[in-house]
Amino acid sequence: MLRQLSEAPGTPLLMGFAGLVPFFAGAFGIALGGQAGLQAANFLPIYAAVVLSFLAGGRWTTEIVLRADAPRTGVLLLAVLLSLSGWFAVLLQVWNRPDLPFDTELTGWGMLIAGFVIQYLWDRGAVRGGTLPRWYLPLRLVLTLGAVIGLGAALAIRAM
């Protein structure tokens, strides 16, 4: 798998790894607490929703390019649902109130994590099916793990 990752063009590698910085910085900011923690708790889920929408949009675009005459409804629908799930997770976090029967903020963190895992599994199928290049799978694995670790740390800290 590392050999395949070494085959990846430099720009996607650089940009992908740079994209992990806000996930870790956000979790670190939340751990700091105080005003920095509140700002990070607002920033990180929004950033995660943007990235999840970006990934899902890429799959939408791939489907349109490869099947211009007859794009598969299921692929387009999953892309839209993944994108919307990220934004719904952000709304849940914003609407969190103590009088609700469950903690919507923690649910939102969980939804974002689930969205990244689902997107990775979907991308894995596309790589194995020949839709996406071989080097994309190890890159997506590393980036997904980074995003999930950052979001999981944020969830754990906020759950304390």
C-alpha positions as CSV (number, residue, x, y, z in Angstrom):
1,M,0.0,0.0,0.0
2,L,2.9,2.4,0.7
3,R,4.2,1.7,-2.7
4,Q,0.9,2.8,-4.2
5,L,0.9,5.9,-2.1
6,S,4.4,6.8,-3.4
7,E,2.9,6.6,-6.9
8,A,0.6,9.5,-6.1
9,P,1.3,12.8,-7.8
10,G,2.9,15.3,-5.4
11,T,0.2,17.9,-5.5
12,P,-2.7,15.7,-4.2
13,L,-0.3,14.4,-1.5
14,L,0.8,17.8,-0.4
15,M,-2.7,19.3,-0.4
16,G,-4.2,16.2,1.2
17,F,-1.8,16.3,4.1
18,A,-2.1,20.0,4.5
19,G,-5.9,19.5,4.7
20,L,-5.3,17.4,7.8
21,V,-3.8,20.4,9.7
22,P,-7.2,22.0,10.6
23,F,-8.5,18.6,11.9
24,F,-5.6,18.4,14.4
25,A,-5.5,22.1,15.1
26,G,-9.2,22.1,15.8
27,A,-8.9,19.1,18.3
28,F,-6.0,20.8,19.9
29,G,-7.9,24.1,20.2
30,I,-10.8,22.3,21.8
31,A,-8.4,20.7,24.3
32,L,-7.1,24.1,25.3
33,G,-10.6,25.0,26.5
34,G,-11.7,28.6,27.2
35,Q,-12.4,30.9,24.3
36,A,-10.0,29.0,22.0
37,G,-11.9,25.8,22.7
38,L,-15.2,27.4,21.9
39,Q,-13.9,28.8,18.7
40,A,-12.4,25.5,17.7
41,A,-15.6,23.7,18.5
42,N,-17.4,26.0,16.1
43,F,-14.7,25.9,13.4
44,L,-13.9,22.2,13.3
45,P,-17.3,20.8,12.4
46,I,-17.8,23.4,9.7
47,Y,-14.4,22.6,8.2
48,A,-15.2,18.9,8.4
49,A,-18.6,19.5,6.6
50,V,-16.9,21.4,3.9
51,V,-14.3,18.6,3.3
52,L,-17.0,16.0,3.3
53,S,-19.0,18.0,0.8
54,F,-15.9,18.4,-1.3
55,L,-15.3,14.6,-1.3
56,A,-18.9,13.8,-2.1
57,G,-18.9,16.5,-4.9
58,G,-15.9,14.8,-6.4
59,R,-17.8,11.6,-6.6
60,W,-20.8,13.4,-8.2
61,T,-18.5,14.9,-10.8
62,T,-16.7,11.6,-11.5
63,E,-20.1,10.0,-12.1
64,I,-21.2,12.8,-14.5
65,V,-17.9,12.7,-16.4
66,L,-17.8,8.9,-16.7
67,R,-21.5,8.4,-17.4
68,A,-22.6,11.6,-19.0
69,D,-25.5,10.0,-20.9
70,A,-26.9,8.0,-18.0
71,P,-25.4,8.9,-14.6
72,R,-26.5,6.4,-11.9
73,T,-29.1,7.9,-9.6
74,G,-27.8,6.0,-6.6
75,V,-24.3,7.5,-7.0
76,L,-25.7,11.0,-7.3
77,L,-28.0,10.5,-4.4
78,L,-25.3,9.1,-2.1
79,A,-23.1,12.1,-3.0
80,V,-25.9,14.5,-2.1
81,L,-26.7,12.6,1.1
82,L,-23.1,12.6,2.3
83,S,-22.8,16.3,1.6
84,L,-26.0,17.1,3.4
85,S,-25.2,14.8,6.4
86,G,-22.1,16.9,7.1
87,W,-24.2,20.1,7.1
88,F,-26.9,18.5,9.2
89,A,-24.2,17.4,11.7
90,V,-23.2,21.1,12.0
91,L,-26.8,22.1,12.6
92,L,-27.2,19.5,15.3
93,Q,-24.1,21.0,17.0
94,V,-25.5,24.5,16.8
95,W,-28.9,23.5,18.1
96,N,-27.5,21.7,21.2
97,R,-29.4,22.6,24.3
98,P,-29.4,21.1,27.8
99,D,-33.2,20.4,27.7
100,L,-33.0,18.0,24.7
101,P,-33.3,14.3,25.4
102,F,-29.8,13.6,23.9
103,D,-26.6,15.6,23.3
104,T,-27.0,16.8,19.7
105,E,-23.4,18.1,19.6
106,L,-22.0,14.7,20.3
107,T,-24.4,13.2,17.8
108,G,-23.1,15.8,15.2
109,W,-19.4,14.7,15.9
110,G,-20.5,11.1,15.4
111,M,-22.3,11.9,12.1
112,L,-19.2,13.6,10.8
113,I,-17.0,10.6,11.7
114,A,-19.5,8.2,10.1
115,G,-19.6,10.4,6.9
116,F,-15.9,10.2,6.5
117,V,-15.9,6.4,7.0
118,I,-18.7,5.9,4.5
119,Q,-17.0,8.2,2.0
120,Y,-13.8,6.1,2.4
121,L,-15.6,2.8,1.9
122,W,-17.3,4.2,-1.2
123,D,-14.0,5.5,-2.6
124,R,-12.4,2.1,-1.8
125,G,-15.0,0.4,-4.0
126,A,-14.4,2.9,-6.8
127,V,-10.7,2.3,-6.7
128,R,-11.1,-1.4,-6.7
129,G,-13.6,-1.1,-9.6
130,G,-11.2,0.9,-11.6
131,T,-13.0,4.2,-11.5
132,L,-10.3,6.0,-9.5
133,P,-6.5,5.5,-9.7
134,R,-4.8,3.0,-7.5
135,W,-2.8,5.6,-5.6
136,Y,-6.0,7.2,-4.4
137,L,-6.9,4.4,-2.0
138,P,-3.9,4.6,0.3
139,L,-4.1,8.4,0.2
140,R,-7.8,8.3,1.2
141,L,-7.0,5.8,3.9
142,V,-4.4,8.0,5.5
143,L,-6.5,11.2,5.1
144,T,-9.6,9.5,6.4
145,L,-7.7,8.2,9.5
146,G,-6.4,11.6,10.1
147,A,-9.8,13.2,9.9
148,V,-11.4,10.5,12.0
149,I,-8.7,10.8,14.7
150,G,-9.1,14.6,14.8
151,L,-12.9,14.4,15.0
152,G,-12.8,11.6,17.5
153,A,-10.5,13.5,19.7
154,A,-12.8,16.5,19.5
155,L,-15.8,14.3,20.4
156,A,-13.9,12.7,23.3
157,I,-12.9,16.1,24.7
158,R,-16.3,17.6,24.3
159,A,-17.9,14.5,25.9
160,M,-15.9,15.1,29.2
